[in-house]
Amino acid sequence: MIDLRSDTVTRPTTAMRAAMAAAEVGDDVYGDDPSVNRLQAIAAERFGFETALWFATGTQSNLAALMAHCGRGDEYLVGPDAHTYKYEQGGAAVLGSIQPQPISNQPDGSIALADIAAAIKPDDLHFARTRLLALENTIGGKVLPQTYVADATAFAKSRGLATHLDGARLCNAMVAGGLSERAAVAGFDSVSLCLSKGLGAPAGSLLFGSTAFIAAAKRWRKALGGGLRQAGIYAAAGLYALEHHVERLAEDHANAAHLAAGLTALGLKVEPVQTNIVFVEIASEDLPALKLYLPEQGVIATLGTRTRLVTHLDLPRAKIDAALAAFERYYAVKKRASTLFSAPKPGGTLPPGMAELYGKMT
């Protein structure tokens, strides 16, 4: 199958499975899993933080970070398109008693500094206490401009705010922007990095920060049910991903651009592509037929009028071409059907191979 739903669907490579099988393990709740400790130490040094903490999921990592930065009655500033606000069940409010203050994202995914300034609450008992600015990179497949990141984090610090980065696809931003690990996270007090999306590990995210911050986050990880025992099997996969699967993200980006160009050639409206995520507009009239036709052609996608297609390490160029061919066949048959027939005449038949698809399209 050609699975374009997300880069979370990747499966461990043969070499990654071998690294997992050979991993040294211990009880990570006691802090004595050597593979987890190795991953945390190596990654923290690479990204320029005092320490790091492994989490089972990025949602858990982000939530623990928000709870370590903010207390009950505090608020954090965030874009409404951000994962921590839109796709994590309001965990900060539900479990952390933290008020999210959504601020409109600009077309490039950033949040205007003037809007951030206007959203910071005065020191008044009527208001929640503004404590944190949370950004996301990449966001919707877009890479935040590095000059903006520097300006936003500096401004937040000048107003006494901490800064957190949801870096679920941070490595995509690094590769697209030609940035080093440390340059990509400069200015942030904490960073969540997902290992299970384009990097291909089966599970796991890392949270970076100061020693004191990570100590607080570790307490929240336990409260959130995130203490694992022999987690070294997952840590070995994460370390392998960091060492072998970062630079190859450029291949995913090239495949996404190739996919976008092919869909554009079919007459579809495609948003500009920066990394491994393609957004394409599909007419509502085509959705019922495509939802039936594409799986028959071995293509899985979450279809809507604004469809997101994601490239990843399990989709080499040949599979991208096969997916494009499936779209091309659909639109070619649709064009022929609409040209030759407004509808099958009573007792009439469609040409061979068109009857079934015509039925789906109607």
C-alpha positions as CSV (number, residue, x, y, z in Angstrom):
1,M,0.0,0.0,0.0
2,I,1.0,3.6,-0.7
3,D,0.1,5.3,2.6
4,L,0.0,9.1,2.3
5,R,-2.0,9.8,5.5
6,S,0.9,10.8,7.6
7,D,4.6,10.2,8.3
8,T,3.5,8.5,11.6
9,V,2.7,5.4,9.6
10,T,6.4,4.6,8.9
11,R,7.7,1.2,10.0
12,P,11.1,0.5,11.5
13,T,13.7,-0.4,8.9
14,T,15.6,-3.7,9.1
15,A,18.6,-1.9,10.6
16,M,16.5,-0.1,13.1
17,R,14.9,-3.4,14.2
18,A,18.3,-4.9,14.6
19,A,19.3,-2.0,16.9
20,M,16.2,-2.5,18.9
21,A,16.8,-6.2,19.3
22,A,20.3,-5.6,20.5
23,A,19.5,-2.7,22.9
24,E,20.7,-2.9,26.5
25,V,17.7,-2.3,28.8
26,G,16.9,-1.6,32.4
27,D,14.2,0.0,34.4
28,D,13.8,3.6,33.2
29,V,11.6,4.6,36.1
30,Y,14.6,4.0,38.3
31,G,16.8,5.8,35.8
32,D,18.9,2.8,35.0
33,D,18.0,1.9,31.4
34,P,21.4,2.5,29.7
35,S,19.9,2.9,26.2
36,V,17.5,5.6,27.3
37,N,20.2,7.4,29.2
38,R,22.5,7.2,26.2
39,L,19.8,8.6,23.9
40,Q,19.0,11.5,26.3
41,A,22.6,12.4,26.8
42,I,23.6,12.3,23.1
43,A,20.5,14.2,22.0
44,A,20.8,16.9,24.7
45,E,24.5,17.5,23.8
46,R,23.6,17.6,20.1
47,F,20.8,20.2,20.5
48,G,22.7,22.2,23.1
49,F,20.6,21.6,26.2
50,E,21.6,20.6,29.7
51,T,19.5,17.4,29.6
52,A,16.7,15.6,27.9
53,L,13.8,13.3,28.9
54,W,12.3,10.5,26.8
55,F,8.5,10.4,26.5
56,A,6.2,7.8,24.9
57,T,4.4,10.4,22.7
58,G,4.8,14.0,21.6
59,T,1.4,14.9,23.1
60,Q,2.6,13.7,26.5
61,S,5.9,15.6,26.0
62,N,4.2,18.8,25.1
63,L,1.7,18.6,28.0
64,A,4.4,17.9,30.6
65,A,6.4,20.8,29.2
66,L,3.4,23.2,29.5
67,M,2.7,21.9,33.0
68,A,6.4,22.4,34.0
69,H,6.3,26.0,32.7
70,C,2.9,27.0,34.0
71,G,0.9,26.6,37.2
72,R,-2.8,26.5,37.8
73,G,-4.4,29.8,36.6
74,D,-1.5,30.6,34.3
75,E,-1.8,30.9,30.5
76,Y,0.2,30.2,27.5
77,L,0.1,32.0,24.2
78,V,-0.3,29.8,21.1
79,G,-1.5,29.8,17.6
80,P,-4.9,28.2,16.9
81,D,-3.3,26.0,14.2
82,A,-0.8,24.6,16.7
83,H,-0.9,21.0,17.6
84,T,-0.9,21.7,21.4
85,Y,-4.0,23.9,21.0
86,K,-6.0,22.1,18.3
87,Y,-5.1,18.4,18.3
88,E,-4.3,17.4,21.9
89,Q,-7.8,17.5,23.4
90,G,-7.2,20.7,25.3
91,G,-4.9,18.8,27.7
92,A,-3.3,21.9,29.1
93,A,-6.7,23.2,30.3
94,V,-8.2,19.8,31.1
95,L,-5.3,18.3,33.0
96,G,-3.0,21.3,33.8
97,S,-5.6,24.0,34.6
98,I,-3.6,26.2,32.1
99,Q,-5.5,28.7,30.0
100,P,-4.5,28.7,26.3
101,Q,-4.7,32.1,24.7
102,P,-5.0,31.5,21.0
103,I,-3.5,34.2,18.7
104,S,-4.0,34.0,15.0
105,N,-1.3,32.4,12.9
106,Q,0.0,34.3,10.0
107,P,0.0,32.7,6.5
108,D,3.6,31.5,7.1
109,G,2.7,29.9,10.4
110,S,4.2,32.6,12.6
111,I,2.4,34.7,15.2
112,A,2.8,38.5,14.8
113,L,4.9,40.1,17.5
114,A,2.3,42.9,17.8
115,D,-0.4,40.3,18.5
116,I,1.8,38.6,21.1
117,A,2.4,41.9,22.8
118,A,-1.4,42.7,22.8
119,A,-2.2,39.2,24.3
120,I,0.1,39.5,27.3
121,K,-2.0,40.2,30.4
122,P,-1.3,43.0,32.8
123,D,-0.3,42.0,36.4
124,D,-3.9,42.2,37.6
125,L,-5.8,39.7,39.7
126,H,-8.6,39.7,37.2
127,F,-6.5,38.0,34.6
128,A,-4.7,34.7,34.1
129,R,-0.9,35.1,34.4
130,T,0.8,35.0,31.0
131,R,3.8,32.7,31.4
132,L,4.7,31.1,28.2
133,L,4.9,31.5,24.4
134,A,4.6,28.2,22.5
135,L,5.6,28.0,18.8
136,E,5.6,25.0,16.4
137,N,8.1,24.3,13.7
138,T,7.3,23.0,11.2
139,I,3.6,24.0,11.3
140,G,1.4,22.6,8.6
141,G,4.5,21.7,6.7
142,K,5.8,25.3,6.8
143,V,9.1,26.2,8.2
144,L,9.1,29.2,10.5
145,P,11.5,31.9,9.2
146,Q,14.6,31.8,11.4
147,T,14.7,35.6,11.8
148,Y,11.2,35.4,13.1
149,V,12.1,32.7,15.6
150,A,14.9,34.8,16.9
151,D,12.8,37.9,17.2
152,A,9.8,36.1,18.8
153,T,11.9,34.3,21.4
154,A,13.8,37.5,22.2
155,F,10.6,39.5,22.5
156,A,9.1,36.9,24.8
157,K,12.1,36.9,27.1
158,S,12.0,40.7,27.2
159,R,8.5,40.4,28.6
160,G,9.4,37.8,31.1
161,L,7.9,34.8,29.3
162,A,9.4,31.4,28.9
163,T,9.4,29.8,25.4
164,H,8.5,26.3,24.3
165,L,8.9,24.8,20.8
166,D,6.7,21.9,19.6
167,G,9.3,20.5,17.3
168,A,7.4,17.4,16.2
169,R,8.9,17.9,12.7
170,L,11.8,20.0,13.7
171,C,14.3,17.9,11.8
172,N,12.3,18.6,8.6
173,A,12.7,22.3,9.3
174,M,16.5,21.8,9.9
175,V,17.0,20.0,6.6
176,A,14.8,22.4,4.7
177,G,16.6,25.4,6.1
178,G,20.1,24.0,6.2
179,L,20.2,24.5,10.0
180,S,22.3,22.8,12.6
181,E,20.5,21.3,15.6
182,R,21.6,24.1,17.9
183,A,20.7,26.8,15.5
184,A,17.2,25.4,15.0
185,V,16.4,25.5,18.7
186,A,18.2,28.7,19.7
187,G,16.1,31.0,21.9
188,F,13.8,28.3,23.3
189,D,13.8,27.2,27.0
190,S,12.3,23.8,26.1
191,V,11.8,21.8,22.9
192,S,9.8,18.7,22.2
193,L,11.3,16.5,19.4
194,C,9.3,13.6,17.9
195,L,11.2,10.5,16.8
196,S,8.3,8.6,15.4
197,K,7.2,10.8,12.4
198,G,9.6,11.2,9.5
199,L,12.5,9.8,11.5
200,G,10.8,6.5,11.5
201,A,11.0,5.3,15.1
202,P,8.0,3.2,16.3
203,A,7.4,5.5,19.3
204,G,8.9,8.2,21.4
205,S,9.6,12.0,21.7
206,L,12.4,13.8,23.6
207,L,11.9,16.9,25.7
208,F,14.9,19.2,26.1
209,G,15.5,21.8,28.8
210,S,17.5,22.8,31.8
211,T,18.2,20.3,34.6
212,A,15.6,21.9,36.9
213,F,13.0,22.1,34.1
214,I,13.4,18.4,33.2
215,A,13.2,17.4,36.8
216,A,9.8,19.1,37.0
217,A,8.7,17.6,33.7
218,K,9.7,14.2,34.9
219,R,7.4,14.5,37.9
220,W,4.6,15.4,35.5
221,R,5.5,12.5,33.2
222,K,4.9,10.2,36.1
223,A,1.6,11.8,36.9
224,L,0.5,11.5,33.3
225,G,1.2,7.8,33.3
226,G,4.4,8.1,31.3
227,G,6.8,6.0,33.3
228,L,8.0,3.1,31.2
229,R,10.2,0.2,32.4
230,Q,12.5,-1.3,29.7
231,A,12.1,1.6,27.3
232,G,15.6,1.1,25.9
233,I,14.1,-0.9,23.0
234,Y,12.4,2.3,21.9
235,A,15.4,4.5,22.8
236,A,17.6,2.4,20.5
237,A,15.2,3.0,17.7
238,G,15.2,6.8,18.4
239,L,19.0,7.0,18.5
240,Y,19.3,5.0,15.3
241,A,16.8,7.5,13.8
242,L,18.8,10.5,14.8
243,E,22.0,9.1,13.5
244,H,20.7,7.7,10.2
245,H,17.3,9.3,9.2
246,V,17.7,13.0,9.5
247,E,19.6,13.9,6.3
248,R,17.5,11.5,4.3
249,L,14.4,13.8,5.0
250,A,15.6,15.7,2.0
251,E,14.4,12.8,-0.1
252,D,10.9,13.1,1.4
253,H,10.9,16.9,0.6
254,A,11.9,16.2,-3.0
255,N,9.2,13.5,-3.3
256,A,6.6,16.0,-1.9
257,A,7.6,18.6,-4.4
258,H,7.4,15.9,-7.2
259,L,3.9,14.9,-5.9
260,A,2.8,18.5,-5.9
261,A,4.0,19.1,-9.4
262,G,2.2,16.0,-10.7
263,L,-1.1,17.0,-9.0
264,T,-0.7,20.5,-10.4
265,A,-0.3,19.1,-13.9
266,L,-3.6,17.4,-13.5
267,G,-5.2,20.8,-13.0
268,L,-5.6,20.6,-9.2
269,K,-4.8,23.5,-6.9
270,V,-1.9,22.7,-4.7
271,E,-0.5,24.9,-1.9
272,P,3.3,25.7,-2.0
273,V,5.3,22.9,-0.6
274,Q,8.3,23.5,1.8
275,T,8.9,20.1,3.4
276,N,7.1,16.7,3.2
277,I,3.5,17.8,3.4
278,V,1.3,18.6,0.4
279,F,-2.1,20.2,0.6
280,V,-4.3,19.9,-2.4
281,E,-7.8,21.0,-3.1
282,I,-10.2,18.3,-4.3
283,A,-13.7,19.1,-5.5
284,S,-16.4,17.8,-3.2
285,E,-18.1,16.1,-6.2
286,D,-15.0,13.9,-6.6
287,L,-14.6,12.8,-3.0
288,P,-17.0,9.9,-3.0
289,A,-15.5,8.3,-6.1
290,L,-11.9,8.9,-5.0
291,K,-12.6,7.4,-1.6
292,L,-13.6,4.2,-3.4
293,Y,-11.1,4.3,-6.3
294,L,-7.8,5.1,-4.6
295,P,-7.8,2.2,-2.1
296,E,-8.5,-0.1,-5.0
297,Q,-5.3,1.3,-6.6
298,G,-3.3,0.7,-3.4
299,V,-3.4,4.3,-2.3
300,I,-4.5,5.4,1.2
301,A,-5.2,9.0,1.9
302,T,-7.4,11.1,4.2
303,L,-9.5,12.8,1.6
304,G,-11.3,16.1,2.0
305,T,-11.8,19.3,0.1
306,R,-8.4,20.3,1.5
307,T,-6.5,17.0,1.5
308,R,-3.2,16.5,3.2
309,L,-0.7,14.1,1.6
310,V,2.5,13.3,3.5
311,T,5.7,11.7,2.1
312,H,8.0,9.6,4.3
313,L,10.7,7.0,4.3
314,D,8.4,4.2,3.3
315,L,7.5,6.0,0.1
316,P,10.3,6.0,-2.5
317,R,9.9,7.9,-5.7
318,A,8.4,4.8,-7.5
319,K,5.5,4.8,-5.0
320,I,4.9,8.5,-5.4
321,D,4.8,8.0,-9.2
322,A,2.3,5.1,-8.7
323,A,0.1,7.3,-6.5
324,L,0.2,10.1,-9.2
325,A,-0.7,7.5,-11.8
326,A,-3.8,6.5,-9.8
327,F,-4.9,10.2,-9.6
328,E,-4.2,10.6,-13.3
329,R,-6.3,7.6,-14.3
330,Y,-9.2,8.8,-12.2
331,Y,-9.2,12.3,-13.7
332,A,-8.6,10.9,-17.2
333,V,-11.6,8.6,-16.9
334,K,-13.7,11.4,-15.4
335,K,-12.8,13.7,-18.3
336,R,-13.7,11.1,-20.9
337,A,-17.0,10.3,-19.1
338,S,-18.0,13.9,-18.8
339,T,-17.1,14.5,-22.4
340,L,-18.8,11.5,-23.9
341,F,-21.8,11.1,-21.6
342,S,-23.9,13.5,-19.6
343,A,-25.4,10.2,-18.3
344,P,-25.8,6.7,-19.7
345,K,-28.8,6.6,-22.0
346,P,-31.5,4.1,-21.2
347,G,-30.3,0.7,-22.4
348,G,-27.0,2.2,-23.3
349,T,-23.6,1.1,-22.0
350,L,-20.3,2.8,-21.2
351,P,-17.1,1.8,-22.9
352,P,-15.2,-1.1,-21.3
353,G,-13.6,-0.2,-18.0
354,M,-15.7,3.0,-17.5
355,A,-18.9,1.6,-16.3
356,E,-17.8,0.9,-12.7
357,L,-16.0,4.2,-12.3
358,Y,-18.9,6.1,-13.8
359,G,-21.1,4.5,-11.2
360,K,-18.7,5.6,-8.4
361,M,-18.6,9.2,-9.7
362,T,-22.4,9.4,-9.7
